[in-house]
Amino acid sequence: MPCFSIAGALIVPRLTILYLWLMTNWFVGVFGSVTWPILGFFIAPTTVLWYSVVENVYAGTWGTFQIVVLIIAILVDLSPGTKKKKKKSN
């Protein structure tokens, strides 16, 4: 069961980006080129989603709250790759 939770946590931001890309104009004008959303889809989907929220909802205004949530989004994106397996001690 934990594997399903982890897989769900990894796929939900990507599905959200895919849905927004295909069904809305959420990303139009937010990024300078198509490269950043595509890279973000594979590398940092939560960060891409938060950046687009700030650009669309908060009109691109970066205050303390927006920066704190951006840092949290970056940590969420980095967390699956930074966990190390613990060695069993005898």
Biopython code that builds the backbone (N, CA, C, O; Angstrom):
import numpy as np
from Bio.PDB.StructureBuilder import StructureBuilder

atoms = [
    (1, "MET", "N", (0.802, -1.202, 0.000)),
    (1, "MET", "CA", (0.000, 0.000, 0.000)),
    (1, "MET", "C", (0.848, 1.270, 0.000)),
    (1, "MET", "O", (0.469, 2.236, -0.662)),
    (2, "PRO", "N", (1.975, 1.314, 0.711)),
    (2, "PRO", "CA", (2.771, 2.538, 0.657)),
    (2, "PRO", "C", (3.271, 2.850, -0.752)),
    (2, "PRO", "O", (3.447, 4.017, -1.102)),
    (3, "CYS", "N", (3.496, 1.831, -1.550)),
    (3, "CYS", "CA", (3.950, 2.070, -2.928)),
    (3, "CYS", "C", (2.889, 2.813, -3.727)),
    (3, "CYS", "O", (3.222, 3.676, -4.539)),
    (4, "PHE", "N", (1.608, 2.490, -3.507)),
    (4, "PHE", "CA", (0.537, 3.193, -4.208)),
    (4, "PHE", "C", (0.466, 4.649, -3.763)),
    (4, "PHE", "O", (0.198, 5.532, -4.579)),
    (5, "SER", "N", (0.699, 4.907, -2.496)),
    (5, "SER", "CA", (0.689, 6.282, -1.997)),
    (5, "SER", "C", (1.822, 7.096, -2.611)),
    (5, "SER", "O", (1.623, 8.242, -3.015)),
    (6, "ILE", "N", (2.992, 6.510, -2.679)),
    (6, "ILE", "CA", (4.142, 7.194, -3.263)),
    (6, "ILE", "C", (3.917, 7.436, -4.751)),
    (6, "ILE", "O", (4.193, 8.525, -5.254)),
    (7, "ALA", "N", (3.420, 6.432, -5.448)),
    (7, "ALA", "CA", (3.153, 6.586, -6.879)),
    (7, "ALA", "C", (2.094, 7.661, -7.125)),
    (7, "ALA", "O", (2.207, 8.442, -8.070)),
    (8, "GLY", "N", (1.082, 7.698, -6.290)),
    (8, "GLY", "CA", (0.046, 8.724, -6.415)),
    (8, "GLY", "C", (0.588, 10.117, -6.162)),
    (8, "GLY", "O", (0.236, 11.064, -6.865)),
    (9, "ALA", "N", (1.445, 10.240, -5.156)),
    (9, "ALA", "CA", (2.033, 11.541, -4.845)),
    (9, "ALA", "C", (2.939, 12.032, -5.964)),
    (9, "ALA", "O", (3.050, 13.238, -6.188)),
    (10, "LEU", "N", (3.580, 11.122, -6.660)),
    (10, "LEU", "CA", (4.463, 11.515, -7.756)),
    (10, "LEU", "C", (3.690, 11.823, -9.043)),
    (10, "LEU", "O", (4.138, 12.643, -9.844)),
    (11, "ILE", "N", (2.543, 11.183, -9.254)),
    (11, "ILE", "CA", (1.829, 11.336, -10.518)),
    (11, "ILE", "C", (0.803, 12.470, -10.494)),
    (11, "ILE", "O", (0.507, 13.030, -11.549)),
    (12, "VAL", "N", (0.258, 12.825, -9.347)),
    (12, "VAL", "CA", (-0.799, 13.839, -9.288)),
    (12, "VAL", "C", (-0.349, 15.199, -9.818)),
    (12, "VAL", "O", (-1.084, 15.785, -10.613)),
    (13, "PRO", "N", (0.809, 15.742, -9.432)),
    (13, "PRO", "CA", (1.200, 17.036, -10.016)),
    (13, "PRO", "C", (1.390, 16.974, -11.526)),
    (13, "PRO", "O", (1.069, 17.929, -12.233)),
    (14, "ARG", "N", (1.900, 15.874, -12.012)),
    (14, "ARG", "CA", (2.102, 15.732, -13.457)),
    (14, "ARG", "C", (0.774, 15.639, -14.198)),
    (14, "ARG", "O", (0.622, 16.218, -15.274)),
    (15, "LEU", "N", (-0.182, 14.920, -13.634)),
    (15, "LEU", "CA", (-1.512, 14.853, -14.244)),
    (15, "LEU", "C", (-2.190, 16.218, -14.219)),
    (15, "LEU", "O", (-2.902, 16.575, -15.158)),
    (16, "THR", "N", (-1.975, 16.976, -13.159)),
    (16, "THR", "CA", (-2.537, 18.321, -13.066)),
    (16, "THR", "C", (-1.953, 19.232, -14.139)),
    (16, "THR", "O", (-2.687, 19.980, -14.785)),
    (17, "ILE", "N", (-0.638, 19.174, -14.332)),
    (17, "ILE", "CA", (-0.005, 19.967, -15.385)),
    (17, "ILE", "C", (-0.544, 19.552, -16.754)),
    (17, "ILE", "O", (-0.865, 20.406, -17.581)),
    (18, "LEU", "N", (-0.642, 18.264, -16.990)),
    (18, "LEU", "CA", (-1.155, 17.768, -18.270)),
    (18, "LEU", "C", (-2.581, 18.246, -18.515)),
    (18, "LEU", "O", (-2.910, 18.690, -19.615)),
    (19, "TYR", "N", (-3.422, 18.156, -17.497)),
    (19, "TYR", "CA", (-4.810, 18.613, -17.627)),
    (19, "TYR", "C", (-4.861, 20.111, -17.913)),
    (19, "TYR", "O", (-5.557, 20.545, -18.830)),
    (20, "LEU", "N", (-4.133, 20.893, -17.138)),
    (20, "LEU", "CA", (-4.142, 22.341, -17.347)),
    (20, "LEU", "C", (-3.601, 22.716, -18.720)),
    (20, "LEU", "O", (-4.095, 23.655, -19.345)),
    (21, "TRP", "N", (-2.596, 21.996, -19.192)),
    (21, "TRP", "CA", (-1.995, 22.276, -20.501)),
    (21, "TRP", "C", (-2.988, 21.997, -21.635)),
    (21, "TRP", "O", (-3.099, 22.774, -22.582)),
    (22, "LEU", "N", (-3.708, 20.876, -21.521)),
    (22, "LEU", "CA", (-4.596, 20.467, -22.604)),
    (22, "LEU", "C", (-5.973, 21.127, -22.555)),
    (22, "LEU", "O", (-6.561, 21.397, -23.602)),
    (23, "MET", "N", (-6.490, 21.389, -21.369)),
    (23, "MET", "CA", (-7.881, 21.831, -21.243)),
    (23, "MET", "C", (-8.060, 23.325, -20.951)),
    (23, "MET", "O", (-9.171, 23.840, -21.081)),
    (24, "THR", "N", (-7.005, 24.024, -20.563)),
    (24, "THR", "CA", (-7.145, 25.444, -20.217)),
    (24, "THR", "C", (-6.029, 26.245, -20.878)),
    (24, "THR", "O", (-5.181, 25.693, -21.580)),
    (25, "ASN", "N", (-6.044, 27.531, -20.647)),
    (25, "ASN", "CA", (-4.954, 28.380, -21.120)),
    (25, "ASN", "C", (-4.123, 28.885, -19.931)),
    (25, "ASN", "O", (-3.610, 30.004, -19.956)),
    (26, "TRP", "N", (-4.000, 28.072, -18.918)),
    (26, "TRP", "CA", (-3.335, 28.415, -17.666)),
    (26, "TRP", "C", (-1.864, 28.781, -17.867)),
    (26, "TRP", "O", (-1.358, 29.665, -17.176)),
    (27, "PHE", "N", (-1.176, 28.131, -18.784)),
    (27, "PHE", "CA", (0.249, 28.353, -18.981)),
    (27, "PHE", "C", (0.560, 29.373, -20.081)),
    (27, "PHE", "O", (1.728, 29.680, -20.319)),
    (28, "VAL", "N", (-0.458, 29.896, -20.748)),
    (28, "VAL", "CA", (-0.230, 30.848, -21.835)),
    (28, "VAL", "C", (0.303, 32.159, -21.253)),
    (28, "VAL", "O", (-0.350, 32.788, -20.421)),
    (29, "GLY", "N", (1.465, 32.554, -21.689)),
    (29, "GLY", "CA", (2.060, 33.808, -21.242)),
    (29, "GLY", "C", (2.762, 33.748, -19.901)),
    (29, "GLY", "O", (3.370, 34.736, -19.488)),
    (30, "VAL", "N", (2.700, 32.623, -19.208)),
    (30, "VAL", "CA", (3.349, 32.511, -17.904)),
    (30, "VAL", "C", (4.844, 32.296, -18.068)),
    (30, "VAL", "O", (5.641, 32.941, -17.385)),
    (31, "PHE", "N", (5.226, 31.418, -18.945)),
    (31, "PHE", "CA", (6.623, 31.112, -19.188)),
    (31, "PHE", "C", (7.022, 31.706, -20.537)),
    (31, "PHE", "O", (6.191, 31.829, -21.437)),
    (32, "GLY", "N", (8.288, 32.070, -20.671)),
    (32, "GLY", "CA", (8.756, 32.681, -21.902)),
    (32, "GLY", "C", (8.762, 31.727, -23.084)),
    (32, "GLY", "O", (8.617, 32.151, -24.230)),
    (33, "SER", "N", (8.928, 30.453, -22.810)),
    (33, "SER", "CA", (8.963, 29.467, -23.894)),
    (33, "SER", "C", (8.291, 28.180, -23.421)),
    (33, "SER", "O", (7.873, 28.063, -22.269)),
    (34, "VAL", "N", (8.200, 27.239, -24.320)),
    (34, "VAL", "CA", (7.578, 25.949, -24.002)),
    (34, "VAL", "C", (8.551, 25.057, -23.227)),
    (34, "VAL", "O", (8.134, 24.081, -22.604)),
    (35, "THR", "N", (9.820, 25.381, -23.261)),
    (35, "THR", "CA", (10.845, 24.540, -22.653)),
    (35, "THR", "C", (10.663, 24.407, -21.142)),
    (35, "THR", "O", (10.766, 23.301, -20.610)),
    (36, "TRP", "N", (10.395, 25.508, -20.442)),
    (36, "TRP", "CA", (10.305, 25.460, -18.977)),
    (36, "TRP", "C", (9.171, 24.586, -18.460)),
    (36, "TRP", "O", (9.399, 23.795, -17.545)),
    (37, "PRO", "N", (7.955, 24.690, -19.002)),
    (37, "PRO", "CA", (6.915, 23.782, -18.505)),
    (37, "PRO", "C", (7.207, 22.316, -18.792)),
    (37, "PRO", "O", (6.875, 21.444, -17.989)),
    (38, "ILE", "N", (7.834, 22.043, -19.944)),
    (38, "ILE", "CA", (8.155, 20.649, -20.270)),
    (38, "ILE", "C", (9.231, 20.113, -19.333)),
    (38, "ILE", "O", (9.119, 18.994, -18.833)),
    (39, "LEU", "N", (10.275, 20.907, -19.093)),
    (39, "LEU", "CA", (11.300, 20.492, -18.122)),
    (39, "LEU", "C", (10.707, 20.339, -16.729)),
    (39, "LEU", "O", (11.023, 19.391, -16.011)),
    (40, "GLY", "N", (9.852, 21.273, -16.356)),
    (40, "GLY", "CA", (9.204, 21.203, -15.049)),
    (40, "GLY", "C", (8.318, 19.992, -14.899)),
    (40, "GLY", "O", (8.196, 19.442, -13.804)),
    (41, "PHE", "N", (7.701, 19.567, -15.978)),
    (41, "PHE", "CA", (6.858, 18.371, -15.941)),
    (41, "PHE", "C", (7.662, 17.162, -15.496)),
    (41, "PHE", "O", (7.164, 16.335, -14.733)),
    (42, "PHE", "N", (8.892, 17.050, -15.961)),
    (42, "PHE", "CA", (9.724, 15.893, -15.634)),
    (42, "PHE", "C", (10.552, 16.088, -14.371)),
    (42, "PHE", "O", (10.797, 15.120, -13.651)),
    (43, "ILE", "N", (10.988, 17.304, -14.083)),
    (43, "ILE", "CA", (11.936, 17.531, -12.996)),
    (43, "ILE", "C", (11.285, 18.097, -11.737)),
    (43, "ILE", "O", (11.514, 17.587, -10.640)),
    (44, "ALA", "N", (10.475, 19.149, -11.885)),
    (44, "ALA", "CA", (9.930, 19.851, -10.723)),
    (44, "ALA", "C", (8.471, 20.257, -10.954)),
    (44, "ALA", "O", (8.184, 21.443, -11.113)),
    (45, "PRO", "N", (7.553, 19.298, -10.974)),
    (45, "PRO", "CA", (6.169, 19.641, -11.297)),
    (45, "PRO", "C", (5.473, 20.512, -10.249)),
    (45, "PRO", "O", (4.687, 21.389, -10.609)),
    (46, "THR", "N", (5.742, 20.291, -8.980)),
    (46, "THR", "CA", (5.102, 21.094, -7.941)),
    (46, "THR", "C", (5.557, 22.542, -8.019)),
    (46, "THR", "O", (4.759, 23.457, -7.816)),
    (47, "THR", "N", (6.822, 22.755, -8.308)),
    (47, "THR", "CA", (7.350, 24.107, -8.438)),
    (47, "THR", "C", (6.749, 24.809, -9.649)),
    (47, "THR", "O", (6.419, 25.992, -9.569)),
    (48, "VAL", "N", (6.601, 24.117, -10.752)),
    (48, "VAL", "CA", (5.985, 24.698, -11.947)),
    (48, "VAL", "C", (4.537, 25.080, -11.663)),
    (48, "VAL", "O", (4.085, 26.148, -12.075)),
    (49, "LEU", "N", (3.814, 24.219, -10.966)),
    (49, "LEU", "CA", (2.426, 24.531, -10.631)),
    (49, "LEU", "C", (2.346, 25.761, -9.734)),
    (49, "LEU", "O", (1.507, 26.633, -9.963)),
    (50, "TRP", "N", (3.196, 25.849, -8.724)),
    (50, "TRP", "CA", (3.140, 26.999, -7.827)),
    (50, "TRP", "C", (3.539, 28.288, -8.548)),
    (50, "TRP", "O", (2.933, 29.336, -8.321)),
    (51, "TYR", "N", (4.542, 28.217, -9.405)),
    (51, "TYR", "CA", (4.952, 29.394, -10.159)),
    (51, "TYR", "C", (3.801, 29.891, -11.035)),
    (51, "TYR", "O", (3.560, 31.095, -11.123)),
    (52, "SER", "N", (3.097, 28.968, -11.679)),
    (52, "SER", "CA", (1.972, 29.377, -12.515)),
    (52, "SER", "C", (0.810, 29.913, -11.681)),
    (52, "SER", "O", (0.082, 30.794, -12.138)),
    (53, "VAL", "N", (0.627, 29.394, -10.467)),
    (53, "VAL", "CA", (-0.404, 29.933, -9.576)),
    (53, "VAL", "C", (-0.070, 31.371, -9.204)),
    (53, "VAL", "O", (-0.947, 32.235, -9.223)),
    (54, "VAL", "N", (1.184, 31.635, -8.867)),
    (54, "VAL", "CA", (1.580, 32.998, -8.505)),
    (54, "VAL", "C", (1.385, 33.940, -9.693)),
    (54, "VAL", "O", (0.915, 35.064, -9.517)),
    (55, "GLU", "N", (1.734, 33.499, -10.880)),
    (55, "GLU", "CA", (1.584, 34.354, -12.062)),
    (55, "GLU", "C", (0.113, 34.590, -12.411)),
    (55, "GLU", "O", (-0.246, 35.695, -12.818)),
    (56, "ASN", "N", (-0.742, 33.584, -12.263)),
    (56, "ASN", "CA", (-2.146, 33.717, -12.654)),
    (56, "ASN", "C", (-3.027, 34.289, -11.545)),
    (56, "ASN", "O", (-3.844, 35.171, -11.808)),
    (57, "VAL", "N", (-2.879, 33.811, -10.334)),
    (57, "VAL", "CA", (-3.769, 34.210, -9.248)),
    (57, "VAL", "C", (-3.276, 35.480, -8.551)),
    (57, "VAL", "O", (-4.069, 36.383, -8.281)),
    (58, "TYR", "N", (-1.985, 35.557, -8.261)),
    (58, "TYR", "CA", (-1.424, 36.697, -7.536)),
    (58, "TYR", "C", (-0.838, 37.758, -8.465)),
    (58, "TYR", "O", (-0.152, 38.668, -8.000)),
    (59, "ALA", "N", (-1.092, 37.657, -9.753)),
    (59, "ALA", "CA", (-0.638, 38.622, -10.774)),
    (59, "ALA", "C", (0.872, 38.808, -10.759)),
    (59, "ALA", "O", (1.362, 39.907, -11.022)),
    (60, "GLY", "N", (1.610, 37.757, -10.459)),
    (60, "GLY", "CA", (3.066, 37.810, -10.494)),
    (60, "GLY", "C", (3.703, 38.528, -9.324)),
    (60, "GLY", "O", (4.898, 38.821, -9.364)),
    (61, "THR", "N", (2.939, 38.821, -8.279)),
    (61, "THR", "CA", (3.472, 39.500, -7.100)),
    (61, "THR", "C", (4.079, 38.476, -6.153)),
    (61, "THR", "O", (3.394, 37.569, -5.679)),
    (62, "TRP", "N", (5.378, 38.631, -5.880)),
    (62, "TRP", "CA", (6.089, 37.689, -5.019)),
    (62, "TRP", "C", (6.284, 38.312, -3.644)),
    (62, "TRP", "O", (7.167, 39.147, -3.445)),
    (63, "GLY", "N", (5.446, 37.895, -2.698)),
    (63, "GLY", "CA", (5.569, 38.334, -1.321)),
    (63, "GLY", "C", (6.171, 37.222, -0.473)),
    (63, "GLY", "O", (6.656, 36.217, -0.994)),
    (64, "THR", "N", (6.133, 37.417, 0.826)),
    (64, "THR", "CA", (6.697, 36.434, 1.752)),
    (64, "THR", "C", (5.985, 35.093, 1.645)),
    (64, "THR", "O", (6.634, 34.048, 1.601)),
    (65, "PHE", "N", (4.665, 35.113, 1.602)),
    (65, "PHE", "CA", (3.895, 33.873, 1.520)),
    (65, "PHE", "C", (4.241, 33.091, 0.253)),
    (65, "PHE", "O", (4.449, 31.879, 0.304)),
    (66, "GLN", "N", (4.301, 33.786, -0.877)),
    (66, "GLN", "CA", (4.583, 33.126, -2.138)),
    (66, "GLN", "C", (5.980, 32.511, -2.153)),
    (66, "GLN", "O", (6.175, 31.425, -2.700)),
    (67, "ILE", "N", (6.947, 33.196, -1.558)),
    (67, "ILE", "CA", (8.319, 32.675, -1.515)),
    (67, "ILE", "C", (8.416, 31.468, -0.588)),
    (67, "ILE", "O", (9.102, 30.495, -0.901)),
    (68, "VAL", "N", (7.726, 31.530, 0.559)),
    (68, "VAL", "CA", (7.746, 30.391, 1.491)),
    (68, "VAL", "C", (7.142, 29.156, 0.839)),
    (68, "VAL", "O", (7.689, 28.061, 0.964)),
    (69, "VAL", "N", (6.018, 29.320, 0.145)),
    (69, "VAL", "CA", (5.390, 28.171, -0.520)),
    (69, "VAL", "C", (6.265, 27.686, -1.676)),
    (69, "VAL", "O", (6.308, 26.486, -1.946)),
    (70, "LEU", "N", (6.963, 28.595, -2.363)),
    (70, "LEU", "CA", (7.894, 28.181, -3.414)),
    (70, "LEU", "C", (9.008, 27.309, -2.842)),
    (70, "LEU", "O", (9.377, 26.302, -3.446)),
    (71, "ILE", "N", (9.540, 27.684, -1.696)),
    (71, "ILE", "CA", (10.588, 26.887, -1.052)),
    (71, "ILE", "C", (10.042, 25.512, -0.668)),
    (71, "ILE", "O", (10.723, 24.501, -0.838)),
    (72, "ILE", "N", (8.822, 25.476, -0.154)),
    (72, "ILE", "CA", (8.199, 24.191, 0.188)),
    (72, "ILE", "C", (8.009, 23.342, -1.068)),
    (72, "ILE", "O", (8.245, 22.134, -1.038)),
    (73, "ALA", "N", (7.582, 23.966, -2.174)),
    (73, "ALA", "CA", (7.393, 23.227, -3.426)),
    (73, "ALA", "C", (8.712, 22.664, -3.935)),
    (73, "ALA", "O", (8.758, 21.536, -4.426)),
    (74, "ILE", "N", (9.780, 23.439, -3.822)),
    (74, "ILE", "CA", (11.094, 22.945, -4.238)),
    (74, "ILE", "C", (11.516, 21.764, -3.376)),
    (74, "ILE", "O", (12.043, 20.777, -3.889)),
    (75, "LEU", "N", (11.288, 21.858, -2.075)),
    (75, "LEU", "CA", (11.637, 20.747, -1.178)),
    (75, "LEU", "C", (10.818, 19.499, -1.487)),
    (75, "LEU", "O", (11.335, 18.384, -1.423)),
    (76, "VAL", "N", (9.548, 19.682, -1.820)),
    (76, "VAL", "CA", (8.701, 18.539, -2.184)),
    (76, "VAL", "C", (9.230, 17.888, -3.456)),
    (76, "VAL", "O", (9.262, 16.663, -3.564)),
    (77, "ASP", "N", (9.646, 18.715, -4.424)),
    (77, "ASP", "CA", (10.172, 18.154, -5.674)),
    (77, "ASP", "C", (11.505, 17.444, -5.474)),
    (77, "ASP", "O", (11.792, 16.466, -6.163)),
    (78, "LEU", "N", (12.304, 17.915, -4.557)),
    (78, "LEU", "CA", (13.609, 17.303, -4.324)),
    (78, "LEU", "C", (13.553, 16.100, -3.389)),
    (78, "LEU", "O", (14.463, 15.270, -3.410)),
    (79, "SER", "N", (12.525, 15.986, -2.582)),
    (79, "SER", "CA", (12.482, 14.969, -1.533)),
    (79, "SER", "C", (12.517, 13.522, -2.028)),
    (79, "SER", "O", (13.222, 12.728, -1.406)),
    (80, "PRO", "N", (11.829, 13.114, -3.078)),
    (80, "PRO", "CA", (11.894, 11.695, -3.460)),
    (80, "PRO", "C", (13.296, 11.239, -3.859)),
    (80, "PRO", "O", (13.632, 10.070, -3.668)),
    (81, "GLY", "N", (14.108, 12.114, -4.398)),
    (81, "GLY", "CA", (15.435, 11.724, -4.848)),
    (81, "GLY", "C", (16.504, 11.826, -3.793)),
    (81, "GLY", "O", (17.631, 11.385, -4.021)),
    (82, "THR", "N", (16.189, 12.400, -2.632)),
    (82, "THR", "CA", (17.220, 12.611, -1.625)),
    (82, "THR", "C", (17.174, 11.600, -0.488)),
    (82, "THR", "O", (18.044, 11.624, 0.383)),
    (83, "LYS", "N", (16.194, 10.720, -0.472)),
    (83, "LYS", "CA", (16.116, 9.740, 0.610)),
    (83, "LYS", "C", (17.137, 8.636, 0.394)),
    (83, "LYS", "O", (17.302, 8.128, -0.716)),
    (84, "LYS", "N", (17.810, 8.278, 1.461)),
    (84, "LYS", "CA", (18.794, 7.203, 1.389)),
    (84, "LYS", "C", (18.321, 6.033, 2.221)),
    (84, "LYS", "O", (17.658, 6.204, 3.244)),
    (85, "LYS", "N", (18.669, 4.846, 1.772)),
    (85, "LYS", "CA", (18.331, 3.654, 2.530)),
    (85, "LYS", "C", (19.275, 3.523, 3.714)),
    (85, "LYS", "O", (20.482, 3.740, 3.603)),
    (86, "LYS", "N", (18.691, 3.164, 4.848)),
    (86, "LYS", "CA", (19.501, 2.957, 6.050)),
    (86, "LYS", "C", (20.044, 1.537, 6.044)),
    (86, "LYS", "O", (19.350, 0.584, 5.689)),
    (87, "LYS", "N", (21.271, 1.425, 6.436)),
    (87, "LYS", "CA", (21.904, 0.101, 6.552)),
    (87, "LYS", "C", (21.506, -0.520, 7.878)),
    (87, "LYS", "O", (21.420, 0.159, 8.901)),
    (88, "LYS", "N", (21.268, -1.801, 7.842)),
    (88, "LYS", "CA", (20.977, -2.523, 9.087)),
    (88, "LYS", "C", (22.273, -2.765, 9.836)),
    (88, "LYS", "O", (23.266, -3.226, 9.272)),
    (89, "SER", "N", (22.238, -2.447, 11.100)),
    (89, "SER", "CA", (23.425, -2.717, 11.915)),
    (89, "SER", "C", (23.241, -4.042, 12.641)),
    (89, "SER", "O", (22.146, -4.365, 13.101)),
    (90, "ASN", "N", (24.311, -4.792, 12.736)),
    (90, "ASN", "CA", (24.238, -6.118, 13.365)),
    (90, "ASN", "C", (24.356, -6.025, 14.837)),
    (90, "ASN", "O", (24.315, -7.045, 15.525)),
]
sb = StructureBuilder()
sb.init_structure("model")
sb.init_model(0)
sb.init_chain("A")
sb.init_seg("    ")
for serial, (resi, resn, name, xyz) in enumerate(atoms, 1):
    if name == "N":
        sb.init_residue(resn, " ", resi, " ")
    sb.init_atom(name, np.array(xyz, "f"), 0.0, 1.0, " ", f" {name:<3s}", serial, name[0])
structure = sb.get_structure()
